[in-house]
């Protein structure tokens, strides 16, 4: 992916990478060693240092995330940010992605300071310093783990859960195996990222459920807009065959009798036959009229039934589309607000402990 494509797809990731590189170049310009910077130089450029961070310089909790200890440290974190950022930023959105990175970095530094301070109280540790974007990057990686667990897609693709677990596992194992790695910062950042991503995933699931329900409703409107029931009424009218079969049979019997009469009565037979044919013809004409009247009544009945059915169906109101509750959209921000409040309280707690110890020493 080119720089222009990265800037278009993940602008915050691009700016973070540029800030990492820019700060490192500024250090080199001022004479800082590229591979082994001094403690004084790191403190000057904003490293997380106890007790400074927990006393008068709380801004170091965030500034240390942009500072790196040597070129290899910068390259490793820069590649991890590039790899995770181009996936996580389109998934969570630029604003949430930036807030996630900063809070995860702060959470990692706070846990590092807390662990360091407890070790000092126990007499097993001493003040130190830390720097690097590892805590924020671990938070992003942990957030992607939650996204993969909830099967949240990125541009139509679902994240590979096993691959993410493997990458996160390597980072944690490497931190415990190699001396000088800020494991507390990694763990603190990962926990912060997990909590924020969990709130995002819950809100995403709720909004997705509403969207699927609305899609089903819309599909029902599209493919089944009307439902008309056709009913045919059965009238108690006597059929044509039953009305006229008896009359026709009588005339047929009469005709048979006429055929059986001797030949000397043939003039009388012809007259009667002509008269009977006239009667049959008139009967057939009357039958046709009756049948036509019945057909017209049947059509009128069907049309009336259809009109009643249409009027009945037009009174059915379609199910209204639902809107997702705004609480699910604000849930990630509420979670980050609560985390921020918790971080302030945590900093205040360690700060007060430091003040009490300093006062006791004096």
C-alpha positions as CSV (number, residue, x, y, z in Angstrom):
1,X,0.0,0.0,0.0
2,X,1.4,3.4,-1.0
3,X,1.6,6.4,1.2
4,X,-1.3,8.0,-0.7
5,X,-3.5,4.9,-0.3
6,X,-2.6,4.7,3.4
7,X,-3.4,8.4,3.9
8,X,-6.8,7.9,2.2
9,X,-7.7,4.6,4.0
10,X,-6.2,5.3,7.4
11,X,-5.3,9.0,7.8
12,X,-4.7,8.9,11.6
13,X,-2.4,5.9,11.2
14,X,-0.4,7.9,8.6
15,X,-0.2,10.9,10.9
16,X,0.9,8.7,13.8
17,X,3.7,7.1,11.8
18,X,4.8,10.5,10.5
19,X,4.9,11.8,14.1
20,X,7.0,8.8,15.2
21,X,9.5,9.4,12.4
22,X,9.4,13.2,12.7
23,X,10.2,13.1,16.5
24,X,13.0,10.6,15.9
25,X,14.5,12.9,13.2
26,X,14.3,15.9,15.5
27,X,16.2,13.9,18.2
28,X,19.0,13.1,15.7
29,X,19.2,16.7,14.6
30,X,19.8,17.8,18.2
31,X,22.6,15.2,18.6
32,X,20.7,12.3,20.3
33,X,22.3,8.9,19.6
34,X,20.2,7.0,17.0
35,X,20.8,3.6,18.6
36,X,21.6,4.3,22.3
37,X,20.1,7.5,23.5
38,X,21.0,8.7,27.0
39,X,18.6,8.8,29.9
40,X,18.8,12.6,30.0
41,X,17.9,12.9,26.4
42,X,14.9,10.6,26.8
43,X,13.6,12.5,29.8
44,X,14.1,15.8,27.9
45,X,12.0,14.5,24.9
46,X,9.1,13.3,27.1
47,X,9.8,9.7,28.3
48,X,7.6,8.2,31.0
49,X,9.8,8.6,34.2
50,X,8.8,7.9,37.8
51,X,8.4,10.0,39.9
52,X,8.2,12.9,37.3
53,X,5.1,11.5,35.5
54,X,3.2,10.9,38.8
55,X,4.2,14.3,40.2
56,X,4.2,17.4,38.0
57,X,4.4,15.9,34.5
58,X,1.3,13.8,33.9
59,X,1.6,14.7,30.2
60,X,4.4,12.2,29.9
61,X,1.8,9.4,30.0
62,X,0.9,10.4,26.4
63,X,4.1,12.0,25.1
64,X,6.2,8.9,25.8
65,X,4.0,6.9,23.3
66,X,5.5,9.0,20.4
67,X,9.1,8.6,21.7
68,X,11.3,5.6,20.8
69,X,14.5,4.3,22.3
70,X,16.7,3.7,19.2
71,X,16.2,3.0,15.5
72,X,15.3,-0.7,15.9
73,X,12.6,0.2,18.4
74,X,11.1,2.7,16.0
75,X,11.2,0.3,13.1
76,X,9.5,-2.5,15.0
77,X,6.7,-0.3,16.4
78,X,6.4,1.5,13.1
79,X,5.8,-1.7,11.2
80,X,3.3,-2.9,13.9
81,X,1.4,0.4,13.7
82,X,1.3,0.2,9.9
83,X,0.0,-3.4,10.0
84,X,-2.6,-2.9,12.7
85,X,-3.6,0.6,11.8
86,X,-4.7,0.0,8.2
87,X,-7.1,-2.6,9.5
88,X,-8.3,-1.1,12.8
89,X,-8.8,2.5,11.7
90,X,-11.4,1.7,8.9
91,X,-13.0,-0.7,11.4
92,X,-13.4,1.6,14.4
93,X,-13.3,4.9,12.6
94,X,-10.5,7.5,12.8
95,X,-11.7,9.3,15.9
96,X,-12.3,6.1,17.9
97,X,-9.0,4.7,16.6
98,X,-7.0,7.7,17.8
99,X,-8.8,7.7,21.2
100,X,-8.1,3.9,21.5
101,X,-4.4,4.4,20.8
102,X,-4.0,7.2,23.3
103,X,-6.0,5.6,26.1
104,X,-4.2,2.3,25.6
105,X,-0.8,4.0,25.8
106,X,-1.8,5.9,28.9
107,X,-3.2,2.8,30.5
108,X,0.0,0.9,29.8
109,X,2.2,3.7,31.3
110,X,-0.1,3.9,34.4
111,X,0.2,0.2,35.0
112,X,4.0,0.4,34.5
113,X,4.2,3.2,37.0
114,X,2.0,1.4,39.5
115,X,4.1,-1.8,39.3
116,X,7.3,0.2,39.6
117,X,6.0,2.2,42.6
118,X,4.8,-1.0,44.3
119,X,8.2,-2.6,43.8
120,X,9.9,0.5,45.3
121,X,7.6,0.3,48.3
122,X,8.6,-3.4,48.7
123,X,12.2,-2.6,48.4
124,X,12.7,-4.7,45.2
125,X,12.7,-2.1,42.6
126,X,14.0,1.4,41.7
127,X,12.7,4.3,39.6
128,X,13.1,4.0,35.8
129,X,11.8,5.2,32.5
130,X,9.9,3.9,29.5
131,X,9.0,5.0,26.1
132,X,7.5,3.7,22.9
133,X,4.1,3.2,21.2
134,X,4.0,-0.5,22.3
135,X,1.3,0.0,24.9
136,X,-1.0,1.8,22.4
137,X,-0.2,-0.8,19.7
138,X,-1.0,-3.7,22.0
139,X,-4.3,-2.0,22.8
140,X,-5.1,-1.9,19.0
141,X,-4.1,-5.5,18.6
142,X,-6.3,-6.5,21.6
143,X,-9.2,-4.5,20.1
144,X,-8.8,-6.4,16.8
145,X,-8.9,-9.7,18.8
146,X,-12.4,-8.7,20.1
147,X,-13.5,-7.7,16.6
148,X,-12.4,-11.1,15.3
149,X,-14.1,-12.9,18.2
150,X,-17.4,-11.0,17.4
151,X,-16.9,-11.7,13.7
152,X,-16.9,-8.0,12.8
153,X,-16.0,-7.6,9.2
154,X,-13.6,-5.1,7.6
155,X,-14.5,-4.2,4.0
156,X,-16.4,-7.5,3.8
157,X,-13.6,-9.6,5.3
158,X,-13.6,-11.2,8.7
159,X,-10.4,-11.0,10.7
160,X,-8.4,-14.2,11.4
161,X,-8.7,-14.8,15.1
162,X,-5.9,-17.4,15.3
163,X,-3.4,-15.2,13.5
164,X,-4.1,-12.3,15.8
165,X,-3.7,-14.5,18.9
166,X,-0.4,-15.7,17.5
167,X,0.9,-12.2,16.9
168,X,-0.2,-10.9,20.3
169,X,1.3,-14.0,22.0
170,X,4.7,-13.5,20.3
171,X,4.8,-9.9,21.6
172,X,4.0,-10.9,25.1
173,X,6.4,-13.8,25.2
174,X,9.2,-11.7,23.7
175,X,8.6,-9.1,26.4
176,X,9.0,-11.6,29.2
177,X,12.0,-13.3,27.5
178,X,14.1,-10.2,26.7
179,X,15.3,-7.9,29.6
180,X,14.4,-4.3,29.4
181,X,10.9,-4.7,27.8
182,X,8.0,-2.9,29.4
183,X,5.7,-5.9,30.0
184,X,3.4,-3.9,32.3
185,X,3.0,-1.3,29.6
186,X,2.1,-4.0,27.1
187,X,-0.4,-5.7,29.4
188,X,-2.0,-2.4,30.5
189,X,-2.4,-1.3,26.9
190,X,-3.9,-4.6,25.9
191,X,-6.4,-4.6,28.8
192,X,-7.5,-1.1,27.9
193,X,-8.0,-2.0,24.3
194,X,-10.0,-5.1,25.2
195,X,-12.4,-3.0,27.3
196,X,-12.9,-0.3,24.7
197,X,-13.4,-2.9,21.9
198,X,-15.8,-4.9,23.9
199,X,-18.1,-1.8,24.2
200,X,-17.7,-1.2,20.5
201,X,-18.6,-4.8,19.7
202,X,-21.7,-4.8,21.9
203,X,-22.9,-1.7,20.3
204,X,-22.2,-3.1,16.8
205,X,-24.1,-6.3,17.5
206,X,-27.2,-4.3,18.6
207,X,-27.1,-2.0,15.6
208,X,-26.6,-5.0,13.3
209,X,-29.7,-6.8,14.8
210,X,-31.8,-3.7,14.1
211,X,-30.4,-3.4,10.6
212,X,-31.2,-7.1,9.8
213,X,-34.8,-6.7,11.1
214,X,-35.3,-3.6,9.0
215,X,-33.9,-5.4,5.9
216,X,-36.4,-8.2,6.5
217,X,-39.3,-5.7,6.8
218,X,-38.2,-3.9,3.7
219,X,-37.9,-7.2,1.8
220,X,-41.4,-8.1,2.9
221,X,-42.7,-4.8,1.6
222,X,-41.0,-5.2,-1.7
223,X,-41.9,-8.8,-2.6
224,X,-45.3,-9.1,-0.9
225,X,-47.0,-5.6,-1.0
226,X,-50.5,-6.9,-1.4
227,X,-52.3,-10.1,-0.3
228,X,-55.7,-10.6,-2.0
229,X,-57.9,-13.5,-1.3
230,X,-60.3,-14.5,-4.1
231,X,-63.6,-16.1,-2.9
232,X,-66.3,-17.5,-5.1
233,X,-69.8,-17.7,-3.8
234,X,-72.1,-20.6,-4.4
235,X,-75.7,-19.6,-5.1
236,X,-78.7,-21.7,-4.6
237,X,-80.0,-21.2,-8.1
238,X,-81.2,-24.3,-9.8
239,X,-78.9,-25.4,-12.6
240,X,-80.0,-25.2,-16.2
241,X,-79.9,-28.9,-16.6
242,X,-82.2,-29.5,-13.6
243,X,-84.7,-26.8,-14.7
244,X,-85.1,-27.9,-18.3
245,X,-84.1,-31.6,-18.4
246,X,-87.6,-32.6,-17.3
247,X,-89.3,-30.5,-19.9
248,X,-86.9,-31.6,-22.6
249,X,-87.5,-35.3,-21.7
250,X,-91.2,-34.8,-21.9
251,X,-91.0,-33.3,-25.3
252,X,-88.7,-36.1,-26.3
253,X,-91.2,-38.7,-25.2
254,X,-93.9,-36.9,-27.1
255,X,-91.7,-36.9,-30.2
256,X,-91.3,-40.6,-29.8
257,X,-95.0,-41.1,-29.6
258,X,-95.5,-39.1,-32.8
259,X,-93.0,-41.2,-34.6
260,X,-94.9,-44.4,-33.6
261,X,-98.2,-43.1,-35.1
262,X,-99.5,-44.8,-38.4
263,X,-98.8,-43.2,-41.7
264,X,-102.3,-42.2,-42.4
265,X,-102.1,-39.7,-39.5
266,X,-98.9,-38.0,-40.9
267,X,-100.4,-34.6,-41.6
268,X,-101.6,-34.3,-38.0
269,X,-98.1,-35.5,-36.9
270,X,-96.3,-32.8,-38.9
271,X,-98.4,-30.0,-37.4
272,X,-97.8,-31.2,-33.9
273,X,-94.1,-31.7,-34.6
274,X,-93.8,-28.1,-35.9
275,X,-95.6,-26.8,-32.9
276,X,-93.3,-28.8,-30.6
277,X,-90.2,-27.6,-32.3
278,X,-91.3,-24.0,-31.8
279,X,-91.8,-24.7,-28.1
280,X,-88.3,-26.2,-27.8
281,X,-86.8,-23.3,-29.7
282,X,-88.5,-20.8,-27.4
283,X,-87.3,-22.8,-24.4
284,X,-83.7,-22.8,-25.6
285,X,-83.9,-19.1,-26.1
286,X,-85.2,-18.6,-22.5
287,X,-82.5,-20.9,-21.2
288,X,-79.8,-18.8,-22.9
289,X,-81.2,-15.6,-21.4
290,X,-81.3,-17.2,-17.9
291,X,-77.7,-18.5,-18.3
292,X,-76.5,-15.0,-19.3
293,X,-78.3,-13.5,-16.3
294,X,-76.6,-16.0,-14.0
295,X,-73.2,-15.3,-15.5
296,X,-73.7,-11.5,-15.0
297,X,-74.7,-12.1,-11.4
298,X,-71.6,-14.3,-10.8
299,X,-69.3,-11.7,-12.3
300,X,-70.9,-9.0,-10.2
301,X,-70.5,-11.2,-7.1
302,X,-66.7,-11.8,-7.8
303,X,-66.0,-8.1,-8.5
304,X,-67.8,-7.2,-5.2
305,X,-65.7,-9.8,-3.4
306,X,-62.4,-8.4,-4.9
307,X,-63.4,-4.9,-4.0
308,X,-64.1,-5.9,-0.4
309,X,-60.8,-7.8,-0.2
310,X,-58.8,-4.8,-1.6
311,X,-60.5,-2.5,0.8
312,X,-59.7,-4.8,3.7
313,X,-56.0,-5.1,2.6
314,X,-55.6,-1.4,2.1
315,X,-56.4,-0.9,5.8
316,X,-53.4,-3.0,6.9
317,X,-50.5,-0.7,7.9
318,X,-47.0,-2.0,7.1
319,X,-44.6,-2.5,9.9
320,X,-42.5,0.6,10.5
321,X,-38.7,0.5,10.3
322,X,-36.9,0.7,13.6
323,X,-34.0,3.0,14.5
324,X,-31.1,1.7,16.7
325,X,-31.0,3.3,20.1
326,X,-28.5,6.1,20.4
327,X,-27.0,4.5,23.5
328,X,-25.4,1.8,21.3
329,X,-23.7,4.4,19.1
330,X,-22.4,6.3,22.2
331,X,-21.4,3.1,24.1
332,X,-17.8,3.1,23.0
333,X,-17.4,6.8,23.9
334,X,-19.1,6.3,27.3
335,X,-16.7,3.4,27.9
336,X,-13.7,5.6,27.0
337,X,-15.1,8.4,29.2
338,X,-15.3,6.0,32.2
339,X,-11.8,4.7,31.5
340,X,-10.5,8.3,31.4
341,X,-12.1,9.0,34.7
342,X,-10.6,5.9,36.2
343,X,-7.2,6.8,34.9
344,X,-7.4,10.2,36.5
345,X,-8.4,8.6,39.8
346,X,-5.6,6.1,39.5
347,X,-3.0,8.8,38.8
348,X,-4.3,10.8,41.8
349,X,-4.0,7.8,44.0
350,X,-0.4,7.1,43.1
351,X,0.3,10.9,43.3
352,X,-1.0,11.1,46.9
353,X,1.1,8.1,47.9
354,X,4.2,9.7,46.5
355,X,3.4,12.9,48.4
356,X,2.9,11.0,51.6
357,X,6.3,9.2,51.3
358,X,8.1,12.5,50.4
359,X,6.5,14.2,53.4
360,X,7.5,11.2,55.7
361,X,11.1,11.5,54.4
362,X,11.3,15.2,55.1
